[in-house]
Amino acid sequence: MDDPSRESAASILLMSYLDDQVTKLKHHASRVREDEPDAVHKMRIAIRRLRAALATYRKLLDPDVVAHLRRELNWLAGASGAARDAQVMRERLTALVAAEPAELVIGPVPERLDSRLTADLAAGRREVLDALDSERQVRLVDALDALVADPPLTPRASKPAHQVLPRLVAKAGKRLAQAVEVAAAVEGRERDVALHEVRKCAKRLRYAAEVTTTIRPTQADELAHAVQDLQRTLGDHHDSAVARHLLLELAAEAIRRGESDLTYLHLHAVELGKAAESERQFLQAWDDMPKV
């Protein structure tokens, strides 16, 4: 594949990026099978980058091919999500309990958490391995290899990158701004869901900007770093929402067992505070966002 440059066709920059991410996806999928640390997370990042690039730059490729690949990558992301969530929750909630004074940890809370999250992690690992060993995964990898080897480009893809790509990044920026407006208009559980959508739009914008690094390195780097700050705060907000849901489940289970639910409810309140702080940090990061 040709080396990309500012004067290259838009397709050169896009396909270079996609080629790199397909290679990383296959590499980290192999690491997942070996149960290497952080392999699921790294594989999911490659999946997200592929999905974001295909979504943002979909008009440069055959729409049927793009729709199929986005659908299949979404399936693989879903199949690997439980394993990643369990890893994150184990780290987060273990630290949360360890930070509490001993007198506030009432009943076998550490043991219950460990038992639940160990089971969740095992189930998630089975799910992701089943997906990676499936015929559907083989077909997905074949389709990705075919995309890179012989990309089904549209006429627009042959235009100069500096004329095409920044406009599509700007559209991704507009999509993010609209998602922020929606989130600002709702409260409670709806706000959690809306902020998660903002996070997804932020990821799309960040990865879209990465494709343009060759043609506008300073702007692309500044934008990617600013959006990464949004992702970090919203990622913590989302993790808090998942943790709160799990803590309420464990509280209900404790009552059924005849155990105290007070610690779980206290930790739930602690997580509410963490979520509020994450949202405050997000709003500050949003105020500091550069113009797309």
VOZA-520646 format. One line per 5 residues: number of its first residue (from 1); their letters; for each residue y, z, x of C-alpha. Coordinates in nm, 3 decimals. Each point is the difference from the previous one (the first is absolute). Example, Ala and Ser with C-alpha at 12.3 -4.5 7.8 and 13.67 -1.06 7.14 Angstrom:
! residues 2
1 = AS = -0.450 0.780 1.230 ~ 0.344 -0.066 0.137
END
This chain:
! residues 292
1 = MDDPS = 0.000 0.000 0.000 ~ 0.349 -0.092 0.131 ~ 0.230 0.274 0.127 ~ 0.269 0.071 -0.259 ~ 0.372 -0.038 0.071
6 = RESAA = 0.329 -0.009 -0.189 ~ -0.015 -0.376 -0.044 ~ -0.364 -0.003 -0.107 ~ -0.110 -0.090 -0.348 ~ -0.023 0.302 -0.228
11 = SILLM = -0.375 -0.050 -0.011 ~ -0.034 0.064 0.374 ~ 0.148 0.349 -0.023 ~ -0.188 0.085 -0.317 ~ -0.338 -0.120 0.123
16 = SYLDD = 0.042 0.173 0.336 ~ 0.057 0.325 -0.187 ~ -0.291 -0.055 -0.239 ~ -0.232 -0.095 0.286 ~ 0.083 0.325 0.180
21 = QVTKL = -0.061 0.210 -0.310 ~ -0.331 -0.169 -0.082 ~ -0.116 0.079 0.354 ~ 0.105 0.363 -0.041 ~ -0.166 0.028 -0.339
26 = KHHAS = -0.335 -0.115 0.139 ~ 0.035 0.223 0.307 ~ 0.076 0.314 -0.197 ~ -0.269 -0.079 -0.259 ~ -0.250 0.017 0.288
31 = RVRED = 0.150 0.333 0.104 ~ -0.036 0.131 -0.356 ~ -0.373 -0.077 0.015 ~ -0.018 0.205 0.322 ~ 0.189 0.285 -0.173
36 = EPDAV = 0.268 0.000 0.269 ~ 0.308 0.222 -0.050 ~ 0.287 -0.158 -0.194 ~ -0.197 -0.323 -0.049 ~ 0.035 -0.001 -0.379
41 = HKMRI = 0.374 0.057 0.030 ~ 0.044 -0.282 0.253 ~ -0.211 -0.237 -0.210 ~ 0.210 0.079 -0.305 ~ 0.320 -0.074 0.194
46 = AIRRL = -0.134 -0.345 0.088 ~ -0.091 -0.055 -0.365 ~ 0.349 0.104 -0.112 ~ 0.167 -0.229 0.251 ~ -0.209 -0.293 -0.115
51 = RAALA = 0.069 0.073 -0.365 ~ 0.373 0.041 0.063 ~ 0.030 -0.322 0.199 ~ -0.198 -0.196 -0.258 ~ 0.214 0.143 -0.279
56 = TYRKL = 0.339 -0.052 0.163 ~ -0.074 -0.342 0.145 ~ -0.232 -0.125 -0.273 ~ 0.215 -0.310 -0.063 ~ -0.094 -0.129 0.344
61 = LDPDV = -0.371 -0.016 -0.089 ~ -0.218 -0.139 -0.275 ~ 0.047 0.239 -0.297 ~ -0.369 0.004 -0.097 ~ -0.106 0.096 0.352
66 = VAHLR = 0.267 0.269 0.019 ~ -0.094 0.145 -0.341 ~ -0.367 0.017 0.098 ~ 0.065 0.165 0.335 ~ 0.244 0.252 -0.144
71 = RELNW = -0.252 0.093 -0.268 ~ -0.281 0.045 0.251 ~ 0.213 0.194 0.246 ~ 0.107 0.224 -0.287 ~ -0.368 0.063 -0.074
76 = LAGAS = -0.068 0.097 0.363 ~ 0.306 0.226 0.005 ~ -0.127 0.174 -0.312 ~ -0.349 0.039 0.143 ~ 0.138 0.168 0.312
81 = GAARD = 0.258 0.214 -0.178 ~ -0.220 0.296 -0.090 ~ -0.112 0.051 0.358 ~ 0.356 -0.003 0.126 ~ 0.124 0.232 -0.277
86 = AQVMR = -0.274 0.250 0.082 ~ 0.092 -0.006 0.369 ~ 0.367 0.058 -0.078 ~ -0.069 0.274 -0.255 ~ -0.235 0.186 0.232
91 = ERLTA = 0.267 0.013 0.271 ~ 0.284 0.080 -0.239 ~ -0.165 0.270 -0.211 ~ -0.177 0.168 0.291 ~ 0.339 0.041 0.169
96 = LVAAE = 0.158 0.113 -0.327 ~ -0.254 0.280 -0.048 ~ 0.012 0.102 0.366 ~ 0.378 0.046 -0.029 ~ -0.033 0.250 -0.285
101 = PAELV = -0.013 0.378 0.056 ~ -0.357 0.128 -0.034 ~ 0.090 0.211 -0.304 ~ 0.103 -0.312 -0.192 ~ -0.334 -0.175 0.055
106 = IGPVP = -0.200 0.153 -0.283 ~ -0.367 -0.088 -0.025 ~ -0.204 -0.260 0.191 ~ 0.284 -0.253 0.010 ~ -0.063 -0.140 0.353
111 = ERLDS = -0.370 -0.038 -0.075 ~ 0.063 -0.172 -0.334 ~ 0.250 -0.237 0.157 ~ -0.234 -0.084 0.286 ~ -0.292 -0.059 -0.237
116 = RLTAD = 0.201 -0.225 -0.230 ~ 0.166 -0.202 0.275 ~ -0.322 -0.037 0.199 ~ -0.165 -0.142 -0.312 ~ 0.299 -0.226 -0.069
121 = LAAGR = -0.002 -0.124 0.358 ~ -0.372 -0.078 -0.010 ~ 0.037 -0.184 -0.331 ~ 0.297 -0.193 0.132 ~ -0.185 -0.098 0.314
126 = REVLD = -0.296 -0.125 -0.202 ~ 0.237 -0.207 -0.213 ~ 0.176 -0.165 0.294 ~ -0.328 -0.068 0.183 ~ -0.150 -0.153 -0.313
131 = ALDSE = 0.303 -0.227 -0.023 ~ -0.013 -0.101 0.367 ~ -0.372 -0.076 -0.024 ~ 0.034 -0.204 -0.319 ~ -0.016 -0.375 -0.050
136 = RQVRL = 0.347 0.023 -0.147 ~ 0.133 0.124 0.334 ~ -0.179 -0.282 0.183 ~ 0.167 -0.251 -0.232 ~ 0.339 0.166 0.051
141 = VDALD = -0.025 -0.018 0.380 ~ -0.112 -0.363 -0.024 ~ 0.298 -0.078 -0.223 ~ 0.240 0.171 0.241 ~ -0.146 -0.188 0.295
146 = ALVAD = 0.036 -0.324 -0.193 ~ 0.362 0.083 -0.082 ~ 0.083 0.042 0.368 ~ -0.205 -0.297 0.120 ~ 0.131 -0.247 -0.256
151 = PPLTP = 0.293 0.148 -0.195 ~ 0.068 -0.161 -0.340 ~ 0.374 -0.039 0.058 ~ 0.261 -0.115 -0.247 ~ 0.284 -0.235 0.099
156 = RASKP = 0.240 0.294 0.019 ~ -0.206 0.144 0.287 ~ 0.103 -0.285 0.229 ~ 0.370 0.088 -0.020 ~ 0.164 0.195 0.286
161 = AHQVL = -0.093 0.366 -0.003 ~ 0.361 0.120 0.022 ~ 0.081 -0.188 -0.322 ~ -0.300 0.120 -0.202 ~ -0.122 0.343 0.103
166 = PRLVA = 0.320 0.212 -0.020 ~ 0.055 -0.110 -0.360 ~ -0.347 0.120 -0.095 ~ 0.058 0.330 0.181 ~ 0.320 0.039 -0.202
171 = KAGKR = -0.201 -0.045 -0.321 ~ -0.234 0.278 0.114 ~ 0.309 0.215 0.061 ~ 0.126 -0.069 -0.351 ~ -0.339 0.095 -0.140
176 = LAQAV = 0.021 0.333 0.184 ~ 0.350 0.069 -0.132 ~ -0.114 -0.068 -0.356 ~ -0.294 0.240 0.043 ~ 0.240 0.272 0.122
181 = EVAAA = 0.213 -0.051 -0.312 ~ -0.305 0.040 -0.222 ~ -0.105 0.319 0.177 ~ 0.348 0.148 -0.038 ~ -0.019 -0.042 -0.378
186 = VEGRE = -0.319 0.201 -0.063 ~ -0.121 0.356 0.054 ~ -0.320 0.201 0.044 ~ -0.330 -0.182 0.034 ~ 0.171 -0.332 -0.073
191 = RDVAL = 0.226 0.059 0.299 ~ -0.300 0.065 0.227 ~ -0.150 -0.331 -0.111 ~ 0.331 -0.182 0.036 ~ 0.059 0.137 0.350
196 = HEVRK = -0.348 -0.113 0.099 ~ 0.099 -0.348 -0.115 ~ 0.313 0.029 0.215 ~ -0.224 0.086 0.293 ~ -0.210 -0.311 -0.056
201 = CAKRL = 0.312 -0.216 -0.018 ~ 0.127 0.161 0.320 ~ -0.323 -0.087 0.179 ~ 0.026 -0.358 -0.117 ~ 0.354 -0.025 0.132
206 = RYAAE = -0.087 0.157 0.334 ~ -0.293 -0.231 0.062 ~ 0.196 -0.301 -0.122 ~ 0.270 0.085 0.254 ~ -0.260 0.015 0.279
211 = VTTTI = -0.074 -0.370 -0.049 ~ 0.364 -0.082 0.083 ~ 0.014 0.190 0.330 ~ 0.007 -0.320 0.207 ~ 0.300 -0.152 -0.177
216 = RPTQA = 0.212 0.313 -0.042 ~ -0.145 0.279 0.216 ~ 0.280 0.255 -0.029 ~ 0.040 -0.024 -0.376 ~ -0.375 -0.007 -0.061
221 = DELAH = -0.054 0.304 0.222 ~ 0.282 0.200 -0.161 ~ -0.124 -0.084 -0.349 ~ -0.362 0.081 0.083 ~ 0.096 0.340 0.145
226 = AVQDL = 0.224 0.084 -0.296 ~ -0.270 -0.092 -0.250 ~ -0.254 0.197 0.201 ~ 0.215 0.309 -0.063 ~ -0.020 -0.074 -0.373
231 = QRTLG = -0.376 -0.040 0.026 ~ -0.037 0.330 0.184 ~ 0.190 0.203 -0.258 ~ -0.164 -0.174 -0.295 ~ -0.340 0.025 0.163
236 = DHHDS = 0.041 0.376 0.020 ~ 0.119 0.002 -0.362 ~ -0.308 -0.193 -0.110 ~ -0.234 0.223 0.201 ~ 0.159 0.300 -0.171
241 = AVARH = -0.065 -0.155 -0.341 ~ -0.367 -0.058 0.089 ~ -0.028 0.354 0.137 ~ 0.152 0.150 -0.315 ~ -0.245 -0.188 -0.220
246 = LLLEL = -0.291 0.122 0.212 ~ 0.127 0.359 0.000 ~ 0.017 0.002 -0.379 ~ -0.357 -0.129 -0.014 ~ -0.113 0.277 0.236
251 = AAEAI = 0.189 0.259 -0.204 ~ -0.186 -0.110 -0.314 ~ -0.331 0.013 0.187 ~ 0.081 0.350 0.125 ~ 0.051 0.123 -0.355
256 = RRGES = -0.333 -0.150 -0.109 ~ -0.169 0.184 0.287 ~ 0.168 0.328 -0.090 ~ 0.216 -0.011 0.314 ~ 0.376 0.044 0.034
261 = DLTYL = 0.217 -0.310 -0.032 ~ 0.313 0.172 0.132 ~ -0.017 -0.141 0.354 ~ -0.045 -0.355 -0.123 ~ 0.296 0.036 -0.235
266 = HLHAV = 0.210 0.154 0.277 ~ -0.087 -0.290 0.232 ~ 0.090 -0.237 -0.281 ~ 0.346 0.159 -0.013 ~ 0.031 -0.030 0.379
271 = ELGKA = -0.082 -0.370 -0.030 ~ 0.265 -0.043 -0.269 ~ 0.252 0.130 0.251 ~ -0.128 -0.237 0.265 ~ 0.027 -0.292 -0.243
276 = AESER = 0.360 0.090 -0.082 ~ 0.086 0.011 0.370 ~ -0.172 -0.336 0.057 ~ 0.203 -0.151 -0.282 ~ 0.322 0.140 0.148
281 = QFLQA = -0.087 -0.157 0.336 ~ -0.083 -0.329 -0.171 ~ 0.340 -0.012 -0.169 ~ 0.169 0.061 0.335 ~ -0.209 -0.273 0.163
286 = WDDMP = 0.086 -0.236 -0.285 ~ 0.371 0.068 0.050 ~ -0.045 -0.088 0.369 ~ -0.184 -0.327 -0.067 ~ 0.156 -0.306 0.168
291 = KV = 0.084 -0.306 -0.204 ~ -0.303 -0.229 -0.033
END
